[in-house]
Amino acid sequence: MIIRSGLIRNRDGVDFAAFSEHWRHVHGPLALRVEAMRAYRRNHILTRLPAPQGDGLHRVDGISNSGLTTSSRCASQWSPPNSVHASRTFVGFSPT
């Protein structure tokens, strides 16, 4: 099984409760519809350590872990248009 991790950034102005609710009840079930998906885990960031100003790091509000059957299936499932569609349905999607 291939494990793919993603760093999730919530959209500015969306509170944590709405972000969590959408990830749990809309995006999570959508991710499980991917044919090669065998596991999907959501890890919400609840507390952050302070980062120095100008360090170039972006905010991370969650980390996803996707378990897929094989690398070839993983590549086809996470290539456009599949990956773009899944990302746009996520309330935290940020194109930058």
Secondary structure, 3 states (H helix, E strand, C coil): CEEEEEEECCCCCCCHHHHHHHHHHHHHHHHCCCCCEEEEEEEECCCCCCCCCCCCCCCCCEEEEEEECCHHHHHHHCCCCHHHHHHHCCCCCCCC
